[in-house]
């Protein structure tokens, strides 16, 4: 690196994309919290909700998570998109899922349906945890064995409530390394300099 140049941290641009009816205030609060746990990220809420596409609803009135995920596009200027919906999601043969992500991809989806609580703050915390959890999967992370890490598996709301919104140091380091690698590939192996 030449004298006077410094490394610049590339910002991870995340878009929360509402799908169907959503509580905009809730999404806005979560978007503001994401950078507290992914310090190199900025998060915004899309200005318009996408309609629920026909053909992905089951006889049990659940929506196929992989079908909705496949409909998401990462808009220009963003690195990741997380669809947020209030419909209940399922991935057969499971009974339901809180969310789903492309492991090592750029798209994820989260449902608020089972996260809601009469206390708005608890709903907000749960949604934040699920958004961060699914973002972790987009960086190739599997489920963490640390029960306090946001990347720990949640099979129940109690599991979600028990874990923190932060990544353990190991998972955060793996995300950071994967993000740096994406940047190098984008620039053909170069470094970010200013």
Secondary structure, DSSP 8 states (H G I E B T S, - for coil): --TT--B----EEEEEEEESS--HHHHHHHHHHHHHHSTTEEEEE-SS-B---TT-B-TTS-EEHHHHHHH----TT-SEEEEEESS-EE-TTSS-BSEEE-TTSSEEEEE-TTT--SSHHHHHHHHHHHHHHHHHHHTT---BS-TTSTTB--SSHHHHHHS-SS--HHHHHHHHHHHHHHHHHHTTT---B-
